Amino acid sequence: MVALLLPLSQAGGWGWGSARVLGLLGAAVVLFALWLYAESRFRSPLIDLRVMRLPAVWTTNTAALLFGAGMYAIWSFLPGFVQTPDSAGYGFGASVTTAGLLMLPMLVAMFLSGMLSGRLEPVVGAKSLPSPRACRRSPAAPRASPCSPCSASRRRARPSWSRPAAPPASVQPAIPEPKPGAPAVRG
C-alpha cells in the first residue's frame, strides 16, 4: 500500500514522470501481482479470490465502489462549490455554515433511510428493499395511493416472495469446513 499511496501523494512535488514515482508505481503493481499469486495458493487465504469471481459478489462490490466514490465526491465537491464567490461565475458565495446547512437534508435522509431499511429488512427481505415491490409487504402498503409505484406493483401479477436468501457467498468462507466423513449440515 505504501508503494502505491506514497507516489500518489507526492507526485505533485516529485513530478509524475520522475523515477521515484514511476518506480514506486511499478513496485506497487508487482507487489499486488505477488499478493494475488500468494492469496490464490494459500489453503486459507486472507481473501478467497474464487468468491470474488461470483457475479453476485463482484457486482455488489462494484456497486458499492461506485456509490462510495459518488458519495465522497459529493461530500468533497459540494461545499467548495457552494462557497465559491459569485464573481467566479458559478458559485453561490455562501458561508461555511450555509454550506453545512445545505448538506443537512442529505445527512438526515441518509440517517432516516438507514434506520428505515434496518427495520424493513426483516419484514420484506434485503433483495426487495430497493424496489417498489418492497411496498407490497410493507406495513404502509395498504395506505398507498393508487398512483404510487407500490400500488402499481400490487396490481400486477407477481410471483410470491420466498423467505430471504442464504447469506452472501462472501460470508460463507469464514464458516469452517466440516471434517471429512462428517454429515453436512445446511441451514
Buried (B, 14 or more C-beta within 10 A) or exposed (E): EEBBEBBEEBBEEBEEEBEEBBEBBEBBEEBEEEEEEEEEEEEEBEEBEEBEEEEEBEEBEEEEEEEEEEEEEEEEEBBEBBBBEEEEEEBBEBEEEBBEEBBEEEEEEEEEEEEEBEEBBEEBBBBBBEEBBBBBEBEEBEEBEEEBEBBBBBEEEEEEBEEEEEEEBBEEBEEEEEEEEEEEEEE
